[in-house]
């Protein structure tokens, strides 16, 4: 049964006549997603430091934002999570996930470095992959100046960001020169073919609809053959062994639920350590809605606890 708080949020969207994302231009969808924070997200918490950064990338400079947790000593080396925001590779930015990054930093004791990667339709696949890889390599290279521990580096993200985190973990393994200690995959998109049963059972009525998924997909993917590329669909990679430990978190009323579950199963079957948790009563995107949804705050605490445990010295 859908959580009453999630149902109330859906009812509120209907009552206010909020247009579905797929009916908006990308510019308007980005603006609405940014403005929705005031309704759904808790107030941004205080952290020890916030620093705006820039990393060089193959398509130009990549904006980053570093958060140091409360209680951390200036200059002391702390573990780090490189975080890629959600938004269907089309919407979202450093501000839409500012509160979540602050929460993860404070609750885990890790620094968080958020990546503002390029998105479609202006920059299509694999531009986002190129940017997040370049940014993560840069964090490792500049670890000392950033005050983070390159040997205790995790990657993570939600939705499209979870997809990118999974891809970075695979690419880093294959390259052999970017050790990653943990991957935090929050309702990740792992199969661009959208063939799992939850795309049908949860495809309408729960905010992220089949129409919106197609909208995001078509703004990111140019060639249908890209759906089969593991950089778009990490579940389709032929070898998922020797990957970092993972937490895969999903929501019961999410079209992406089953591909997240299948990815966790595939990681385990390939010999990796993978923890799978499904918030059965929740919808896609819930983790950033802590002002409205109690289970969002529980999910953030769970993610932070797993980060702290995985990156402990």
Secondary structure, DSSP 8 states (H G I E B T S, - for coil): ---HHHHHHHHHHHHTT---GGGS-HHHHHHHHHHTHHHHS------SEEEEEEE--TTS-EEEEEEE-TT--TT--EEEEEEE--STTTS--TTTTHHHHHHHHHHHT-EEEEEE---TTTS-TTHHHHHHHHHHHHHHHTHHHHTEEEEEEEEEEETHHHHHHHHHHHHHHHHSSS---EEEEES----TT--STHHHHTSSSSSS-HHHHHHHHHHH-SSGGGGGSTTT-GGG-S---S--EEEEEEEEE-TTHHHHHHHHHHHHHTT--EEEEEEEEEETTGGG-TTT-HHHHHHHHHHHHHHHHHT--
